[in-house]
Amino acid sequence: MGSGLFKKISGVFAPVSCPGCGGSLRGLDSEKLCPTCTGSIQRSQEPWCLTCALPMRHGSLSTGPTRCDSCRGGRSFDQARAFGLFEGQLRELVTRLKYSGDRRLGYPLGHLLHDAAHEHFTLQDYEAVVPVPLHRDRLAERGFNQAYLLAKPLAAAARIPIVHALDRIVGRTAQVGLQGDARRANVRDVFAAHPRRKTQIARRNVLLVDDVITTAATVDECARVLLAAGTKRVDVAAVARTP
């Protein structure tokens, strides 16, 4: 019996709860959020920056291509897209995963990530999914890399291998609370391409995965390192985008 079928059958007799709100998931997929939780999330929507998906409050895509000030100077990644805005229910869920260690949320949020990637990208175009890495000290402290947990459902559904092609070689101050130039300076030269995995990303299209895009400084630096290691193209998928 397949594991998915077993979960559905067992869920009928021993219902599991939604990892978001605690409500019953009887008859529903135990690896996803309930409809109430998903429906309460504010989806990312146009008009947004065509590069980093920052909501554009002034202007409309009907007036022509729109990019935010940060992206007009160029980015190392081609496009970034996210499922929803980092506020309300989605902010609470991502925070619980990231800082409270609620790993039950990894797969449900990962399915949202997959939905966004499937909607905005042609997943067959990618040959590797690369999670944004944590420094080894932070990984030891947290016990898991949230970007990797989020990447797993996407990679499985799209049948794309996860490649840990990046290492975070410098542990610096967390990005929380920093803005603009400070965030960019904070991540400069903190990532390196894994020397034994360069062949798995060389001349290939890569989908970079992170939990939240704020200024896009982290994913931009990761993309820069990947391109320097020979990657052909880098796009970014995230669960949330700050408004």
C-alpha positions in Angstrom: 0.0 0.0 0.0 1.4 3.4 -1.0 2.2 5.8 1.8 -0.2 8.4 0.5 -3.1 6.0 0.4 -2.2 4.7 3.9 -2.3 8.3 5.2 -5.7 8.9 3.7 -7.2 5.7 5.1 -5.7 6.0 8.5 -6.9 9.6 8.6 -10.5 8.4 8.3 -10.2 6.3 11.4 -7.8 8.5 13.3 -8.3 12.0 12.0 -5.3 14.3 12.2 -5.4 18.0 12.8 -4.5 20.9 10.5 -1.0 22.1 11.5 -2.1 25.6 11.0 -5.3 26.0 13.1 -5.7 22.6 14.8 -9.0 21.8 13.1 -9.9 18.3 11.9 -8.5 17.2 8.5 -10.9 14.2 8.2 -11.0 13.2 4.6 -8.4 15.8 3.6 -4.7 15.6 2.7 -2.8 15.5 6.0 0.2 17.1 4.3 -1.7 20.3 3.5 -3.3 23.1 5.4 -7.1 23.1 5.7 -9.1 25.3 3.3 -9.8 27.8 6.1 -6.1 28.4 6.7 -5.3 28.5 3.0 -8.2 30.8 2.3 -7.1 33.3 5.0 -3.7 33.9 3.3 -3.4 37.0 1.2 -2.0 35.9 -2.1 0.7 37.8 -4.0 -0.9 39.5 -6.9 -0.2 42.0 -9.6 0.9 44.7 -10.0 4.3 43.7 -8.7 7.9 44.1 -9.7 8.5 41.9 -12.6 11.8 40.8 -11.2 11.4 40.4 -7.4 7.6 40.4 -7.0 7.6 43.3 -4.7 4.0 44.7 -4.6 3.9 47.9 -6.6 1.5 50.3 -4.8 1.9 53.1 -7.3 1.4 52.2 -10.9 0.0 49.4 -12.9 1.4 46.8 -15.3 -1.0 48.1 -17.9 1.4 51.1 -18.3 4.2 48.8 -19.3 6.9 46.7 -17.6 7.4 47.7 -14.0 10.4 47.1 -11.8 11.2 48.4 -8.3 14.1 50.7 -7.7 16.3 47.9 -6.4 15.8 45.7 -9.5 16.2 48.4 -12.1 20.0 48.2 -11.5 19.9 44.5 -12.3 19.7 41.2 -10.4 21.5 38.0 -10.6 18.3 36.0 -10.6 15.8 36.3 -13.5 12.5 36.2 -11.6 11.3 35.6 -8.1 7.7 34.6 -7.2 6.0 33.9 -3.9 2.7 32.3 -2.8 1.5 35.0 -0.5 2.3 38.2 1.4 4.2 37.9 4.6 1.5 39.1 6.9 -1.4 37.7 8.9 -1.8 34.0 8.8 1.1 33.3 6.5 3.5 35.3 8.6 2.3 33.4 11.7 2.8 30.0 10.1 6.3 30.8 8.7 7.4 32.2 12.0 6.2 29.1 13.8 8.2 26.9 11.5 11.3 29.0 11.5 11.6 30.2 15.1 9.4 27.8 17.1 10.6 24.6 15.4 7.1 23.5 14.3 8.3 21.1 11.6 4.8 19.9 10.9 4.4 23.1 8.9 7.3 22.3 6.5 5.3 20.1 4.1 2.0 22.2 4.2 4.0 25.4 3.5 6.1 23.5 0.9 2.9 22.6 -1.0 2.0 26.3 -1.1 5.5 27.0 -2.5 4.9 24.3 -5.1 1.6 25.9 -6.1 3.3 29.3 -6.6 6.1 27.8 -8.6 3.8 25.7 -10.7 1.6 28.8 -11.4 4.4 31.2 -12.4 7.2 28.9 -13.8 7.4 26.0 -16.2 8.9 23.5 -13.7 10.0 21.1 -16.5 12.6 23.8 -17.4 14.6 23.3 -14.2 17.2 20.6 -13.6 17.9 21.4 -9.9 16.2 22.8 -6.9 18.6 24.5 -4.6 17.6 25.5 -1.0 19.2 28.6 0.5 21.5 27.2 3.1 22.0 28.0 6.8 25.4 28.4 8.4 26.4 25.2 10.2 26.1 27.0 13.6 22.6 28.2 12.9 21.7 24.7 11.5 22.9 23.1 14.7 21.0 25.5 16.8 17.7 25.2 14.8 18.0 21.5 14.0 16.8 21.9 10.4 17.0 24.2 7.4 13.5 25.5 6.7 14.3 26.2 3.0 15.1 22.5 2.6 11.9 21.4 4.2 9.9 23.7 2.0 11.8 22.5 -1.1 11.0 18.8 -0.6 7.3 18.8 -1.6 8.1 20.9 -4.7 11.0 18.8 -5.8 9.0 15.6 -5.3 5.9 16.8 -7.2 8.0 18.2 -10.1 10.5 15.4 -10.1 13.4 17.7 -9.9 16.5 16.7 -7.7 17.3 18.8 -4.7 21.0 19.8 -4.9 22.7 21.3 -1.9 24.9 23.4 -4.2 25.5 26.2 -1.8 27.3 26.5 1.6 26.9 29.4 3.9 30.6 29.9 4.9 30.2 32.9 7.1 27.9 33.3 10.0 26.8 36.9 10.2 24.1 38.8 11.9 20.6 37.7 10.9 18.8 39.7 8.3 15.9 40.4 10.6 15.6 44.1 11.3 18.0 45.1 8.5 17.0 47.0 5.4 18.2 47.9 1.9 22.0 48.4 1.7 22.5 46.9 5.2 20.9 43.6 4.1 23.0 43.5 0.9 26.2 44.1 2.8 25.3 41.6 5.4 25.1 38.7 2.9 28.0 39.7 0.6 30.5 36.8 0.2 28.8 34.7 2.9 27.9 31.9 0.4 30.1 29.6 -1.7 29.4 27.0 -4.3 29.8 23.5 -2.9 33.0 22.3 -4.7 31.8 18.7 -5.2 28.4 19.7 -6.5 29.3 22.2 -9.2 28.8 19.6 -11.9 25.2 19.2 -10.8 24.3 22.8 -11.6 26.8 23.7 -14.4 25.0 24.9 -17.5 21.6 24.1 -15.9 18.5 26.1 -14.9 18.2 26.2 -11.2 15.1 27.0 -9.0 16.4 28.6 -5.8 14.1 28.2 -2.8 13.7 30.3 0.4 11.0 30.9 2.9 10.6 34.7 2.8 11.8 37.3 0.3 12.2 40.7 2.0 14.7 42.9 0.0 15.8 39.9 -2.2 19.4 40.5 -1.0 19.9 36.9 0.1 18.5 35.2 -2.9 20.3 37.7 -5.2 23.7 36.9 -3.6 22.9 33.1 -3.8 22.1 33.5 -7.5 25.3 35.5 -8.1 27.4 32.6 -6.6 25.5 30.0 -8.6 26.0 31.9 -11.9 29.7 32.2 -11.1 29.8 28.5 -10.6 28.4 27.9 -14.1 24.7 27.8 -13.6 22.8 28.9 -16.7 19.8 30.6 -15.1 18.4 31.1 -11.6 14.8 31.8 -10.7 13.5 32.0 -7.1 10.4 30.5 -5.4 9.4 31.5 -1.9 6.5 30.9 0.3 6.1 34.6 1.3 7.0 38.1 0.0 7.1 41.1 2.3 4.6 43.8 1.1 
